[in-house]
Amino acid sequence: MLKKIFKFLVGRMFIIGLLLVLQLFFLGYTIIMLSEYFVYLYIILMLISLIVVVYIVNRTDNPAYKLAWIIPILTVPIFGGLFYLAFGGNRVKRQLQQISYKVGHICKQDQSVIEEIESQSKAVANQVKYINNYAYSPVY
């Protein structure tokens, strides 16, 4: 009998149930504490969103890019500013530029191919140059 009780107490179901109850208590405690300080947290997050929107508006980026960030920030002001701080800016653009630079040195265009295409069609040669310069894809 004592062995069954011990086996139940160290069993997977009991431990998972105990951990779920602890999580529920922790969640309840967090909600109660957050409700006391929610006004301060809300004001801080709104100020962050406002500062981020002013920063985005004053940048010299593409207006479509700015609008694409301003709309979600103003739609969800509590998390919008934090979302921009985490994922916005030119981080992705800089990473793509670094990758493009590295790939550009690996994929070299043979100039004799471009000259041969240019002798046949100037329009196609311009497309080949464009593809080579911006997609870093040499034409063969």
CNS distance restraints for C-alpha pairs under 8 A (distance, minus, plus):
assign (resid   1 and name CA) (resid   5 and name CA) 6.48 0.50 0.50
assign (resid   2 and name CA) (resid   6 and name CA) 6.16 0.50 0.50
assign (resid   3 and name CA) (resid   7 and name CA) 6.00 0.50 0.50
assign (resid   4 and name CA) (resid   8 and name CA) 6.06 0.50 0.50
assign (resid   5 and name CA) (resid   9 and name CA) 6.17 0.50 0.50
assign (resid   6 and name CA) (resid  10 and name CA) 6.32 0.50 0.50
assign (resid   7 and name CA) (resid  11 and name CA) 5.77 0.50 0.50
assign (resid   8 and name CA) (resid  14 and name CA) 6.63 0.50 0.50
assign (resid   9 and name CA) (resid  14 and name CA) 5.95 0.50 0.50
assign (resid   9 and name CA) (resid  15 and name CA) 7.38 0.50 0.50
assign (resid  10 and name CA) (resid  14 and name CA) 6.85 0.50 0.50
assign (resid  10 and name CA) (resid  15 and name CA) 6.71 0.50 0.50
assign (resid  11 and name CA) (resid  15 and name CA) 6.39 0.50 0.50
assign (resid  12 and name CA) (resid  16 and name CA) 6.09 0.50 0.50
assign (resid  13 and name CA) (resid  17 and name CA) 6.01 0.50 0.50
assign (resid  14 and name CA) (resid  18 and name CA) 6.03 0.50 0.50
assign (resid  15 and name CA) (resid  19 and name CA) 6.10 0.50 0.50
assign (resid  16 and name CA) (resid  20 and name CA) 6.13 0.50 0.50
assign (resid  17 and name CA) (resid  21 and name CA) 6.27 0.50 0.50
assign (resid  18 and name CA) (resid  22 and name CA) 6.23 0.50 0.50
assign (resid  19 and name CA) (resid  23 and name CA) 6.13 0.50 0.50
assign (resid  20 and name CA) (resid  24 and name CA) 6.23 0.50 0.50
assign (resid  21 and name CA) (resid  25 and name CA) 6.30 0.50 0.50
assign (resid  22 and name CA) (resid  26 and name CA) 6.12 0.50 0.50
assign (resid  23 and name CA) (resid  27 and name CA) 5.99 0.50 0.50
assign (resid  24 and name CA) (resid  28 and name CA) 6.11 0.50 0.50
assign (resid  25 and name CA) (resid  29 and name CA) 6.10 0.50 0.50
assign (resid  26 and name CA) (resid  30 and name CA) 6.08 0.50 0.50
assign (resid  27 and name CA) (resid  31 and name CA) 6.16 0.50 0.50
assign (resid  28 and name CA) (resid  32 and name CA) 6.24 0.50 0.50
assign (resid  29 and name CA) (resid  33 and name CA) 6.17 0.50 0.50
assign (resid  30 and name CA) (resid  34 and name CA) 5.88 0.50 0.50
assign (resid  31 and name CA) (resid  35 and name CA) 6.00 0.50 0.50
assign (resid  32 and name CA) (resid  36 and name CA) 6.75 0.50 0.50
assign (resid  33 and name CA) (resid  37 and name CA) 6.78 0.50 0.50
assign (resid  34 and name CA) (resid  38 and name CA) 5.37 0.50 0.50
assign (resid  37 and name CA) (resid  41 and name CA) 6.38 0.50 0.50
assign (resid  38 and name CA) (resid  42 and name CA) 5.88 0.50 0.50
assign (resid  39 and name CA) (resid  43 and name CA) 6.21 0.50 0.50
assign (resid  40 and name CA) (resid  44 and name CA) 6.24 0.50 0.50
assign (resid  41 and name CA) (resid  45 and name CA) 6.18 0.50 0.50
assign (resid  42 and name CA) (resid  46 and name CA) 6.09 0.50 0.50
assign (resid  42 and name CA) (resid  78 and name CA) 6.76 0.50 0.50
assign (resid  43 and name CA) (resid  47 and name CA) 6.16 0.50 0.50
assign (resid  44 and name CA) (resid  48 and name CA) 6.26 0.50 0.50
assign (resid  45 and name CA) (resid  49 and name CA) 6.23 0.50 0.50
assign (resid  45 and name CA) (resid  77 and name CA) 7.32 0.50 0.50
assign (resid  45 and name CA) (resid  78 and name CA) 5.34 0.50 0.50
assign (resid  45 and name CA) (resid  79 and name CA) 7.13 0.50 0.50
assign (resid  45 and name CA) (resid  81 and name CA) 7.31 0.50 0.50
assign (resid  45 and name CA) (resid  82 and name CA) 7.74 0.50 0.50
assign (resid  46 and name CA) (resid  50 and name CA) 6.14 0.50 0.50
assign (resid  46 and name CA) (resid  77 and name CA) 5.93 0.50 0.50
assign (resid  46 and name CA) (resid  78 and name CA) 5.88 0.50 0.50
assign (resid  46 and name CA) (resid  81 and name CA) 7.94 0.50 0.50
assign (resid  47 and name CA) (resid  51 and name CA) 6.08 0.50 0.50
assign (resid  48 and name CA) (resid  52 and name CA) 6.11 0.50 0.50
assign (resid  48 and name CA) (resid  81 and name CA) 5.74 0.50 0.50
assign (resid  48 and name CA) (resid  82 and name CA) 7.38 0.50 0.50
assign (resid  49 and name CA) (resid  53 and name CA) 6.16 0.50 0.50
assign (resid  49 and name CA) (resid  73 and name CA) 6.50 0.50 0.50
assign (resid  49 and name CA) (resid  74 and name CA) 7.60 0.50 0.50
assign (resid  49 and name CA) (resid  77 and name CA) 5.79 0.50 0.50
assign (resid  49 and name CA) (resid  78 and name CA) 7.22 0.50 0.50
assign (resid  49 and name CA) (resid  79 and name CA) 7.83 0.50 0.50
assign (resid  49 and name CA) (resid  80 and name CA) 6.30 0.50 0.50
assign (resid  49 and name CA) (resid  81 and name CA) 4.04 0.50 0.50
assign (resid  49 and name CA) (resid  82 and name CA) 7.29 0.50 0.50
assign (resid  50 and name CA) (resid  54 and name CA) 6.28 0.50 0.50
assign (resid  50 and name CA) (resid  81 and name CA) 7.62 0.50 0.50
assign (resid  51 and name CA) (resid  55 and name CA) 6.11 0.50 0.50
assign (resid  52 and name CA) (resid  56 and name CA) 6.10 0.50 0.50
assign (resid  52 and name CA) (resid  81 and name CA) 5.90 0.50 0.50
assign (resid  52 and name CA) (resid  84 and name CA) 7.64 0.50 0.50
assign (resid  52 and name CA) (resid  85 and name CA) 7.99 0.50 0.50
assign (resid  53 and name CA) (resid  57 and name CA) 6.11 0.50 0.50
assign (resid  53 and name CA) (resid  70 and name CA) 6.07 0.50 0.50
assign (resid  53 and name CA) (resid  73 and name CA) 7.38 0.50 0.50
assign (resid  53 and name CA) (resid  81 and name CA) 7.79 0.50 0.50
assign (resid  54 and name CA) (resid  58 and name CA) 6.26 0.50 0.50
assign (resid  55 and name CA) (resid  59 and name CA) 6.45 0.50 0.50
assign (resid  56 and name CA) (resid  66 and name CA) 6.10 0.50 0.50
assign (resid  56 and name CA) (resid  69 and name CA) 7.96 0.50 0.50
assign (resid  56 and name CA) (resid  70 and name CA) 7.48 0.50 0.50
assign (resid  57 and name CA) (resid  66 and name CA) 6.69 0.50 0.50
assign (resid  61 and name CA) (resid  65 and name CA) 6.86 0.50 0.50
assign (resid  61 and name CA) (resid  66 and name CA) 6.80 0.50 0.50
assign (resid  62 and name CA) (resid  66 and name CA) 6.44 0.50 0.50
assign (resid  63 and name CA) (resid  67 and name CA) 6.03 0.50 0.50
assign (resid  64 and name CA) (resid  68 and name CA) 5.99 0.50 0.50
assign (resid  65 and name CA) (resid  69 and name CA) 6.55 0.50 0.50
assign (resid  66 and name CA) (resid  70 and name CA) 6.08 0.50 0.50
assign (resid  67 and name CA) (resid  71 and name CA) 6.01 0.50 0.50
assign (resid  68 and name CA) (resid  72 and name CA) 7.24 0.50 0.50
assign (resid  69 and name CA) (resid  73 and name CA) 6.34 0.50 0.50
assign (resid  69 and name CA) (resid  84 and name CA) 7.42 0.50 0.50
assign (resid  69 and name CA) (resid  88 and name CA) 7.97 0.50 0.50
assign (resid  70 and name CA) (resid  74 and name CA) 6.06 0.50 0.50
assign (resid  71 and name CA) (resid  75 and name CA) 5.93 0.50 0.50
assign (resid  72 and name CA) (resid  76 and name CA) 5.95 0.50 0.50
assign (resid  72 and name CA) (resid  77 and name CA) 7.82 0.50 0.50
assign (resid  72 and name CA) (resid  80 and name CA) 6.13 0.50 0.50
assign (resid  73 and name CA) (resid  77 and name CA) 5.20 0.50 0.50
assign (resid  73 and name CA) (resid  79 and name CA) 7.39 0.50 0.50
assign (resid  73 and name CA) (resid  80 and name CA) 3.91 0.50 0.50
assign (resid  73 and name CA) (resid  81 and name CA) 5.81 0.50 0.50
assign (resid  73 and name CA) (resid  84 and name CA) 7.74 0.50 0.50
assign (resid  74 and name CA) (resid  80 and name CA) 7.00 0.50 0.50
assign (resid  75 and name CA) (resid  80 and name CA) 7.67 0.50 0.50
assign (resid  76 and name CA) (resid  80 and name CA) 5.36 0.50 0.50
assign (resid  77 and name CA) (resid  81 and name CA) 6.60 0.50 0.50
assign (resid  78 and name CA) (resid  82 and name CA) 7.92 0.50 0.50
assign (resid  79 and name CA) (resid  83 and name CA) 6.00 0.50 0.50
assign (resid  80 and name CA) (resid  84 and name CA) 6.26 0.50 0.50
assign (resid  81 and name CA) (resid  85 and name CA) 6.22 0.50 0.50
assign (resid  82 and name CA) (resid  86 and name CA) 6.16 0.50 0.50
assign (resid  83 and name CA) (resid  87 and name CA) 6.00 0.50 0.50
assign (resid  83 and name CA) (resid  88 and name CA) 7.28 0.50 0.50
assign (resid  84 and name CA) (resid  88 and name CA) 4.37 0.50 0.50
assign (resid  84 and name CA) (resid  89 and name CA) 7.29 0.50 0.50
assign (resid  85 and name CA) (resid  89 and name CA) 7.59 0.50 0.50
assign (resid  87 and name CA) (resid  91 and name CA) 7.83 0.50 0.50
assign (resid  90 and name CA) (resid  94 and name CA) 5.94 0.50 0.50
assign (resid  91 and name CA) (resid  95 and name CA) 6.22 0.50 0.50
assign (resid  92 and name CA) (resid  96 and name CA) 6.16 0.50 0.50
assign (resid  93 and name CA) (resid  97 and name CA) 6.16 0.50 0.50
assign (resid  94 and name CA) (resid  98 and name CA) 6.21 0.50 0.50
assign (resid  95 and name CA) (resid  99 and name CA) 6.23 0.50 0.50
assign (resid  96 and name CA) (resid 100 and name CA) 6.00 0.50 0.50
assign (resid  97 and name CA) (resid 101 and name CA) 6.03 0.50 0.50
assign (resid  98 and name CA) (resid 102 and name CA) 6.27 0.50 0.50
assign (resid  99 and name CA) (resid 103 and name CA) 6.09 0.50 0.50
assign (resid 100 and name CA) (resid 104 and name CA) 5.82 0.50 0.50
assign (resid 100 and name CA) (resid 135 and name CA) 7.96 0.50 0.50
assign (resid 100 and name CA) (resid 136 and name CA) 7.09 0.50 0.50
assign (resid 101 and name CA) (resid 105 and name CA) 6.59 0.50 0.50
assign (resid 102 and name CA) (resid 106 and name CA) 6.72 0.50 0.50
assign (resid 103 and name CA) (resid 107 and name CA) 6.13 0.50 0.50
assign (resid 103 and name CA) (resid 136 and name CA) 6.74 0.50 0.50
assign (resid 104 and name CA) (resid 108 and name CA) 6.91 0.50 0.50
assign (resid 104 and name CA) (resid 136 and name CA) 5.28 0.50 0.50
assign (resid 107 and name CA) (resid 136 and name CA) 6.60 0.50 0.50
assign (resid 107 and name CA) (resid 137 and name CA) 6.63 0.50 0.50
assign (resid 107 and name CA) (resid 138 and name CA) 6.36 0.50 0.50
assign (resid 108 and name CA) (resid 138 and name CA) 6.35 0.50 0.50
assign (resid 109 and name CA) (resid 113 and name CA) 7.99 0.50 0.50
assign (resid 109 and name CA) (resid 132 and name CA) 7.05 0.50 0.50
assign (resid 109 and name CA) (resid 137 and name CA) 7.78 0.50 0.50
assign (resid 109 and name CA) (resid 138 and name CA) 4.70 0.50 0.50
assign (resid 109 and name CA) (resid 139 and name CA) 6.75 0.50 0.50
assign (resid 110 and name CA) (resid 114 and name CA) 7.04 0.50 0.50
assign (resid 110 and name CA) (resid 138 and name CA) 7.50 0.50 0.50
assign (resid 110 and name CA) (resid 139 and name CA) 7.96 0.50 0.50
assign (resid 110 and name CA) (resid 140 and name CA) 7.78 0.50 0.50
assign (resid 111 and name CA) (resid 115 and name CA) 6.22 0.50 0.50
assign (resid 112 and name CA) (resid 116 and name CA) 6.13 0.50 0.50
assign (resid 113 and name CA) (resid 117 and name CA) 6.22 0.50 0.50
assign (resid 113 and name CA) (resid 139 and name CA) 7.44 0.50 0.50
assign (resid 113 and name CA) (resid 140 and name CA) 6.57 0.50 0.50
assign (resid 114 and name CA) (resid 118 and name CA) 5.95 0.50 0.50
assign (resid 114 and name CA) (resid 125 and name CA) 6.31 0.50 0.50
assign (resid 114 and name CA) (resid 128 and name CA) 7.25 0.50 0.50
assign (resid 114 and name CA) (resid 129 and name CA) 7.68 0.50 0.50
assign (resid 114 and name CA) (resid 139 and name CA) 7.96 0.50 0.50
assign (resid 115 and name CA) (resid 119 and name CA) 6.19 0.50 0.50
assign (resid 115 and name CA) (resid 125 and name CA) 7.98 0.50 0.50
assign (resid 116 and name CA) (resid 120 and name CA) 6.68 0.50 0.50
assign (resid 117 and name CA) (resid 121 and name CA) 6.05 0.50 0.50
assign (resid 117 and name CA) (resid 122 and name CA) 7.52 0.50 0.50
assign (resid 117 and name CA) (resid 124 and name CA) 6.97 0.50 0.50
assign (resid 117 and name CA) (resid 125 and name CA) 5.60 0.50 0.50
assign (resid 118 and name CA) (resid 122 and name CA) 4.97 0.50 0.50
assign (resid 118 and name CA) (resid 123 and name CA) 7.98 0.50 0.50
assign (resid 118 and name CA) (resid 124 and name CA) 7.22 0.50 0.50
assign (resid 118 and name CA) (resid 125 and name CA) 4.90 0.50 0.50
assign (resid 121 and name CA) (resid 125 and name CA) 6.25 0.50 0.50
assign (resid 122 and name CA) (resid 126 and name CA) 6.26 0.50 0.50
assign (resid 123 and name CA) (resid 127 and name CA) 6.49 0.50 0.50
assign (resid 124 and name CA) (resid 128 and name CA) 6.20 0.50 0.50
assign (resid 125 and name CA) (resid 129 and name CA) 6.19 0.50 0.50
assign (resid 126 and name CA) (resid 130 and name CA) 6.15 0.50 0.50
assign (resid 127 and name CA) (resid 131 and name CA) 6.12 0.50 0.50
assign (resid 128 and name CA) (resid 132 and name CA) 6.08 0.50 0.50
assign (resid 128 and name CA) (resid 138 and name CA) 7.98 0.50 0.50
assign (resid 128 and name CA) (resid 139 and name CA) 6.68 0.50 0.50
assign (resid 129 and name CA) (resid 133 and name CA) 5.99 0.50 0.50
assign (resid 130 and name CA) (resid 134 and name CA) 5.99 0.50 0.50
assign (resid 130 and name CA) (resid 135 and name CA) 7.76 0.50 0.50
assign (resid 131 and name CA) (resid 135 and name CA) 5.18 0.50 0.50
assign (resid 131 and name CA) (resid 136 and name CA) 6.64 0.50 0.50
assign (resid 131 and name CA) (resid 137 and name CA) 6.15 0.50 0.50
assign (resid 131 and name CA) (resid 138 and name CA) 7.48 0.50 0.50
assign (resid 132 and name CA) (resid 136 and name CA) 4.72 0.50 0.50
assign (resid 132 and name CA) (resid 137 and name CA) 4.97 0.50 0.50
assign (resid 132 and name CA) (resid 138 and name CA) 5.33 0.50 0.50
assign (resid 132 and name CA) (resid 139 and name CA) 7.32 0.50 0.50
assign (resid 133 and name CA) (resid 137 and name CA) 7.89 0.50 0.50
